[in-house]
Amino acid sequence: MERAVKNMIEVLETYPNLKDWMIKWEPEKDKGYLWSNSIEVETLSKLVEPYGDGHSGASFAVCCRIVKERLM
């Protein structure tokens, strides 16, 4: 997971607007990151895919939570 977190942070550092969004946005309580319809979540997912971290929906959501905590 640590590698996946570092990769996601690298992506966010490359896309400052996405990083700002990640810091400010809170997913809906009944959806979280996993079931969110946010275009930013979809964009982030596509940007980290080439790193080959092999995220499931759940691991992506956990990674997002860890990254957000570290960025704040």
C-alpha positions as CSV (number, residue, x, y, z in Angstrom):
1,M,0.0,0.0,0.0
2,E,2.9,2.4,0.7
3,R,4.0,2.2,-2.9
4,A,0.4,3.0,-4.1
5,V,0.2,5.9,-1.7
6,K,3.5,7.4,-3.0
7,N,2.3,6.9,-6.6
8,M,-1.0,8.7,-5.9
9,I,0.8,11.6,-4.2
10,E,3.2,11.8,-7.2
11,V,0.2,12.1,-9.5
12,L,-1.4,14.7,-7.3
13,E,1.8,16.7,-7.2
14,T,1.8,16.7,-11.0
15,Y,-1.8,17.9,-11.1
16,P,-2.2,20.7,-8.6
17,N,-5.9,21.3,-9.3
18,L,-6.6,17.7,-8.5
19,K,-4.5,17.9,-5.4
20,D,-6.4,20.9,-4.2
21,W,-9.6,19.1,-4.9
22,M,-8.4,16.0,-2.9
23,I,-7.6,18.2,0.1
24,K,-10.9,20.0,0.1
25,W,-13.5,17.4,-1.0
26,E,-15.3,15.1,1.3
27,P,-17.1,12.2,-0.4
28,E,-20.8,11.7,0.3
29,K,-21.3,9.6,3.5
30,D,-23.3,7.0,1.7
31,K,-20.9,6.6,-1.2
32,G,-17.3,7.3,-0.1
33,Y,-14.6,7.2,-2.7
34,L,-15.6,3.8,-3.9
35,W,-19.1,4.7,-5.1
36,S,-18.6,8.4,-5.8
37,N,-19.8,9.8,-9.1
38,S,-17.2,12.6,-8.9
39,I,-15.3,13.2,-12.2
40,E,-12.2,13.9,-10.1
41,V,-12.3,10.4,-8.6
42,E,-12.6,8.9,-12.0
43,T,-9.7,11.1,-13.3
44,L,-7.5,10.2,-10.4
45,S,-8.2,6.5,-10.9
46,K,-7.2,6.7,-14.5
47,L,-4.1,8.6,-13.7
48,V,-2.8,6.1,-11.2
49,E,-3.7,3.1,-13.3
50,P,-0.4,3.1,-15.4
51,Y,1.6,2.7,-12.2
52,G,0.3,-0.8,-12.0
53,D,-0.6,-0.8,-8.3
54,G,-3.5,-3.2,-9.1
55,H,-6.1,-1.4,-7.1
56,S,-9.5,-3.0,-6.4
57,G,-12.2,-0.5,-5.7
58,A,-11.6,-0.9,-1.9
59,S,-7.9,-0.5,-2.1
60,F,-8.3,2.6,-4.2
61,A,-10.7,4.1,-1.6
62,V,-8.3,3.2,1.3
63,C,-5.4,4.7,-0.7
64,C,-7.4,7.9,-1.2
65,R,-8.1,8.2,2.5
66,I,-4.4,7.7,3.4
67,V,-3.3,10.2,0.8
68,K,-5.8,12.8,1.9
69,E,-4.7,12.4,5.6
70,R,-1.0,12.9,4.5
71,L,-1.7,16.0,2.4
72,M,-3.6,17.7,5.2
